[in-house]
Amino acid sequence: MEPATRLTAPSEQAGARLDQFLHERLPQFSRSRLQEWIKAGRVLVNGRAQRPSFVLRGGEVIDVTPGALPSLKATPEDIPLDILYEDAAVIAVNKPAGMVVHAGAGAHSGTLVNALLHRFEQLSTTGGELRPGIVHRLDRYTSGVLLVARDDAAHQALARQFASREVEKTYIALAQAQFAKAAGRVATPITRDPVRRTRMTTRLATGRAALTDYKVLEQFADFALLEVRIGTGRTHQIRVHLASVGHPVAGDKLYGAAASDFGRYFLHAWRIVFTSPASGERVTITAPLAPELRAWLATLGSGDRIPAWL
């Protein structure tokens, strides 16, 4: 059972729905579960039960007493997978946008882990029953290459490579507005936004070190196509870093971009380079740009201006 939580609605949240405010402040719970607790009287606003649609004025004291949560465990599901590479230690998967890597609040089926368990049966147990095989993650609407460990020894070897920054990670992003320089670096620390808990921020003095390098591949009227390399793997790193310099990832509403017509934002994990624990050799894996992202570029009149290697 999760502990009870007391929150105070800040004045800038005036006009927000109760369920919306709670989902931002308690992102570990799904909005539907929070709504269930509100209706069950497990959420009190200034000591009184309210409806999920209750509109905050600011200053309210909100007490949340969570109900029992179902135990989460990965379950094999017959879901198609695009396998880019595999050896005795590692599997590389091309994750589609919209697929959650592992079960969590509001997502229990259709996960990448469930698909992997059905396909391979046995994966590393280092991450526990919820995250078998998972050494690193991609956001739900980020597509591209992701590494999976077959056993615990491979998991530990890959984890050491990630920690020592021996793994090279390159992304392709479409960012809003034209860039003044052809390349740049963002190195501001990242931490969770204390007001909007679903977001990360670079605006506070504290945070975890993060390093993002970008290169402009092509400029369009209102966008720029970028090659992005990250030296760290912080939550939402590319998204929050680009937004912090005035260039949010196209379609990324959470960080201030306009909504897209493609049901996602434009961020793709294009290439990863690592040392295979099975062979000791350096391995380079690339994931083809997702079809909907190619279609997106076509709407910009890209023609032959997109690099052939994409």
Secondary structure, DSSP 4 states (H G I P E B T S, - for coil): -PPPEEEE--GGGTT-BHHHHHHHH-TTS-HHHHHHHHHTT-EEETTEE--TTPBP-S--EEEE---PPPP-----------EEEE-SSEEEEEEPTT--SS-BTTB-SS-HHHHHHHHHS----TT-SSSTTBSS---TT-EEEEEEESSHHHHHHHHHHHHTT-SEEEEEEEEES--SSSEEEE---BEE-SSSTTSEES-SS--B---EEEEEEEE-SSEEEEEEEESS--TTHHHHHHHHTT-PBTT-GGGTPPPPSSSS-SEEEEEEEEE-TTT--EEEEE-PPPHHHHHHHHHTT-GGGS-TT-
